[in-house]
Amino acid sequence: MTSSKSWLPGAALLWLPLVMLVGGLAVVWAGVSMAAVVNGAAGLSPGRVVAPAVREPRTADVEYTGPDGVTRTETFEHQGRLMVPGRRVQVRVWPDERRAELDDGDKHTGPIVYGSILTLLGAGATVLLVLWHHGMRFEKCRARFEKWWSWSWWWLSRWQ
């Protein structure tokens, strides 16, 4: 005979903080790996839009000085940016591969930030779960927090 209560919700609740911790670490690792790949051999150079292309609306001629000191003018594709003559842009240059592209900004900061938040939440929840599992009750902690909070409000009200 099987019980009508399932063990899955309780077990999932116990494993969720650890899964959050490991998942957060994986997301941070992926973000750092993306940053290493993007910034590995590339350098940023300041550039200036010479002329937006007339025939193709998503291209623009950009003049930039590479790491070797040579000024080049190339036609770059862009994704919906406003390209007006004289506007300053950043050009990401890979001198070993002899290629360059317009810099779209940092795409790896999102995974690093969200993975860090997920890691901190997972680590905190894991510590609290382990403490609770070993018999620690949080009445004293809650009382200390309430006492600290009331003193904080009192000091903040006097400081203003």
URFEN-V682541 format. One record per residue. N is the residue number from 0. RES is the residue in three letters. PSI is psi in degrees with one decimal (NA if undefined). OMEGA is omega in radians with two decimals (* if undefined). BURIAL is I if it has 24 or more other C-alpha atoms within 12 Angstrom, else O. Layout:
n:N res:RES psi:PSI omega:OMEGA burial:BURIAL
n:N res:RES psi:PSI omega:OMEGA burial:BURIAL
This chain:
n:0 res:MET psi:134.7 omega:3.13 burial:O
n:1 res:THR psi:151.7 omega:-3.14 burial:O
n:2 res:SER psi:152.0 omega:3.11 burial:O
n:3 res:SER psi:-20.1 omega:3.10 burial:O
n:4 res:LYS psi:136.6 omega:3.13 burial:O
n:5 res:SER psi:147.4 omega:3.10 burial:O
n:6 res:TRP psi:-12.7 omega:-3.04 burial:O
n:7 res:LEU psi:-47.7 omega:-3.11 burial:O
n:8 res:PRO psi:-40.8 omega:3.12 burial:O
n:9 res:GLY psi:-44.2 omega:3.14 burial:O
n:10 res:ALA psi:-39.6 omega:3.13 burial:O
n:11 res:ALA psi:-38.1 omega:3.11 burial:O
n:12 res:LEU psi:-35.2 omega:3.11 burial:O
n:13 res:LEU psi:-33.5 omega:-3.11 burial:O
n:14 res:TRP psi:-14.9 omega:-3.07 burial:O
n:15 res:LEU psi:-45.3 omega:3.12 burial:I
n:16 res:PRO psi:-38.1 omega:3.12 burial:I
n:17 res:LEU psi:-37.4 omega:3.09 burial:I
n:18 res:VAL psi:-39.5 omega:3.08 burial:O
n:19 res:MET psi:-41.3 omega:3.14 burial:I
n:20 res:LEU psi:-50.8 omega:-3.12 burial:I
n:21 res:VAL psi:-41.0 omega:3.10 burial:O
n:22 res:GLY psi:-40.6 omega:3.10 burial:I
n:23 res:GLY psi:-42.4 omega:3.09 burial:I
n:24 res:LEU psi:-37.6 omega:3.11 burial:I
n:25 res:ALA psi:-40.4 omega:3.14 burial:O
n:26 res:VAL psi:-40.3 omega:3.08 burial:I
n:27 res:VAL psi:-43.9 omega:3.12 burial:I
n:28 res:TRP psi:-42.1 omega:3.12 burial:O
n:29 res:ALA psi:-41.5 omega:3.12 burial:I
n:30 res:GLY psi:-42.2 omega:3.12 burial:I
n:31 res:VAL psi:-38.0 omega:3.10 burial:I
n:32 res:SER psi:-41.2 omega:3.09 burial:O
n:33 res:MET psi:-41.4 omega:3.13 burial:O
n:34 res:ALA psi:-39.5 omega:3.14 burial:O
n:35 res:ALA psi:-38.9 omega:3.14 burial:O
n:36 res:VAL psi:-44.6 omega:-3.09 burial:O
n:37 res:VAL psi:-43.1 omega:-3.03 burial:I
n:38 res:ASN psi:4.1 omega:-3.03 burial:O
n:39 res:GLY psi:-66.3 omega:-3.06 burial:O
n:40 res:ALA psi:8.0 omega:-3.07 burial:O
n:41 res:ALA psi:152.0 omega:3.04 burial:I
n:42 res:GLY psi:150.4 omega:3.11 burial:I
n:43 res:LEU psi:136.9 omega:3.07 burial:I
n:44 res:SER psi:140.4 omega:3.06 burial:I
n:45 res:PRO psi:141.4 omega:3.13 burial:I
n:46 res:GLY psi:170.0 omega:-3.14 burial:I
n:47 res:ARG psi:134.6 omega:3.13 burial:I
n:48 res:VAL psi:122.4 omega:3.12 burial:I
n:49 res:VAL psi:-49.8 omega:-3.14 burial:I
n:50 res:ALA psi:132.7 omega:3.00 burial:I
n:51 res:PRO psi:141.8 omega:-3.11 burial:I
n:52 res:ALA psi:141.1 omega:-3.10 burial:O
n:53 res:VAL psi:-40.5 omega:-3.06 burial:O
n:54 res:ARG psi:-47.5 omega:-3.13 burial:O
n:55 res:GLU psi:121.7 omega:-3.01 burial:O
n:56 res:PRO psi:-15.8 omega:-3.09 burial:O
n:57 res:ARG psi:26.7 omega:3.08 burial:O
n:58 res:THR psi:157.8 omega:3.10 burial:I
n:59 res:ALA psi:147.0 omega:3.06 burial:I
n:60 res:ASP psi:124.7 omega:-3.09 burial:I
n:61 res:VAL psi:135.2 omega:3.10 burial:I
n:62 res:GLU psi:128.3 omega:-3.14 burial:I
n:63 res:TYR psi:159.7 omega:3.09 burial:I
n:64 res:THR psi:121.3 omega:-3.10 burial:I
n:65 res:GLY psi:177.7 omega:-3.13 burial:I
n:66 res:PRO psi:-19.1 omega:3.12 burial:O
n:67 res:ASP psi:-1.8 omega:3.10 burial:O
n:68 res:GLY psi:0.5 omega:-3.12 burial:O
n:69 res:VAL psi:131.5 omega:3.11 burial:O
n:70 res:THR psi:128.2 omega:-3.11 burial:O
n:71 res:ARG psi:155.2 omega:3.00 burial:I
n:72 res:THR psi:121.1 omega:-3.13 burial:O
n:73 res:GLU psi:159.1 omega:3.07 burial:I
n:74 res:THR psi:122.9 omega:-3.12 burial:I
n:75 res:PHE psi:147.4 omega:2.97 burial:I
n:76 res:GLU psi:144.7 omega:3.09 burial:I
n:77 res:HIS psi:157.3 omega:-3.07 burial:I
n:78 res:GLN psi:82.2 omega:3.00 burial:O
n:79 res:GLY psi:13.1 omega:3.07 burial:O
n:80 res:ARG psi:154.9 omega:3.03 burial:O
n:81 res:LEU psi:111.5 omega:-3.11 burial:O
n:82 res:MET psi:104.6 omega:3.10 burial:I
n:83 res:VAL psi:149.3 omega:-3.13 burial:O
n:84 res:PRO psi:135.1 omega:3.14 burial:O
n:85 res:GLY psi:-11.8 omega:-3.13 burial:O
n:86 res:ARG psi:139.3 omega:3.14 burial:O
n:87 res:ARG psi:136.3 omega:3.11 burial:O
n:88 res:VAL psi:164.6 omega:3.05 burial:I
n:89 res:GLN psi:133.6 omega:3.13 burial:I
n:90 res:VAL psi:126.4 omega:3.10 burial:I
n:91 res:ARG psi:122.4 omega:-3.01 burial:I
n:92 res:VAL psi:131.6 omega:3.00 burial:I
n:93 res:TRP psi:96.2 omega:-3.06 burial:I
n:94 res:PRO psi:-31.9 omega:-3.14 burial:O
n:95 res:ASP psi:-35.2 omega:-3.11 burial:O
n:96 res:GLU psi:-4.8 omega:-3.12 burial:O
n:97 res:ARG psi:49.6 omega:3.08 burial:O
n:98 res:ARG psi:160.2 omega:-3.14 burial:O
n:99 res:ALA psi:154.6 omega:3.08 burial:I
n:100 res:GLU psi:159.9 omega:3.08 burial:I
n:101 res:LEU psi:139.2 omega:-3.12 burial:I
n:102 res:ASP psi:126.2 omega:3.14 burial:I
n:103 res:ASP psi:3.1 omega:-3.09 burial:O
n:104 res:GLY psi:-180.0 omega:-3.10 burial:O
n:105 res:ASP psi:116.3 omega:3.11 burial:O
n:106 res:LYS psi:-6.5 omega:-3.06 burial:O
n:107 res:HIS psi:-7.7 omega:-3.10 burial:I
n:108 res:THR psi:-32.1 omega:3.11 burial:O
n:109 res:GLY psi:-53.8 omega:3.11 burial:O
n:110 res:PRO psi:-34.8 omega:3.14 burial:I
n:111 res:ILE psi:-44.2 omega:-3.12 burial:I
n:112 res:VAL psi:-49.0 omega:-3.11 burial:O
n:113 res:TYR psi:-37.6 omega:3.08 burial:I
n:114 res:GLY psi:-37.0 omega:3.10 burial:I
n:115 res:SER psi:-43.0 omega:3.11 burial:I
n:116 res:ILE psi:-44.6 omega:3.13 burial:O
n:117 res:LEU psi:-39.2 omega:3.11 burial:I
n:118 res:THR psi:-45.1 omega:3.13 burial:I
n:119 res:LEU psi:-43.3 omega:3.10 burial:O
n:120 res:LEU psi:-43.6 omega:3.13 burial:I
n:121 res:GLY psi:-40.5 omega:3.13 burial:I
n:122 res:ALA psi:-43.2 omega:3.11 burial:I
n:123 res:GLY psi:-43.6 omega:3.13 burial:O
n:124 res:ALA psi:-35.6 omega:3.11 burial:I
n:125 res:THR psi:-43.2 omega:3.11 burial:I
n:126 res:VAL psi:-46.3 omega:3.13 burial:O
n:127 res:LEU psi:-39.2 omega:3.14 burial:O
n:128 res:LEU psi:-41.0 omega:3.11 burial:O
n:129 res:VAL psi:-43.2 omega:3.11 burial:O
n:130 res:LEU psi:-42.3 omega:3.13 burial:O
n:131 res:TRP psi:-39.0 omega:-3.13 burial:O
n:132 res:HIS psi:-31.3 omega:-3.14 burial:O
n:133 res:HIS psi:13.9 omega:2.96 burial:O
n:134 res:GLY psi:4.8 omega:3.13 burial:O
n:135 res:MET psi:128.1 omega:3.07 burial:O
n:136 res:ARG psi:147.5 omega:-2.95 burial:O
n:137 res:PHE psi:20.3 omega:3.12 burial:O
n:138 res:GLU psi:-43.0 omega:3.13 burial:O
n:139 res:LYS psi:-43.2 omega:-3.14 burial:O
n:140 res:CYS psi:-42.6 omega:3.14 burial:O
n:141 res:ARG psi:-40.3 omega:3.12 burial:O
n:142 res:ALA psi:-42.2 omega:3.10 burial:O
n:143 res:ARG psi:-40.9 omega:3.12 burial:O
n:144 res:PHE psi:-43.7 omega:3.13 burial:O
n:145 res:GLU psi:-37.6 omega:3.10 burial:O
n:146 res:LYS psi:-45.2 omega:3.11 burial:O
n:147 res:TRP psi:-41.5 omega:-3.11 burial:O
n:148 res:TRP psi:-41.4 omega:3.14 burial:O
n:149 res:SER psi:-39.4 omega:3.08 burial:O
n:150 res:TRP psi:-37.4 omega:3.12 burial:O
n:151 res:SER psi:-44.7 omega:3.11 burial:O
n:152 res:TRP psi:-39.2 omega:-3.13 burial:O
n:153 res:TRP psi:-45.0 omega:3.13 burial:O
n:154 res:TRP psi:-38.9 omega:3.11 burial:O
n:155 res:LEU psi:-38.9 omega:3.14 burial:O
n:156 res:SER psi:-35.1 omega:3.12 burial:O
n:157 res:ARG psi:-31.0 omega:-3.10 burial:O
n:158 res:TRP psi:-32.7 omega:-3.12 burial:O
n:159 res:GLN psi:NA omega:* burial:O
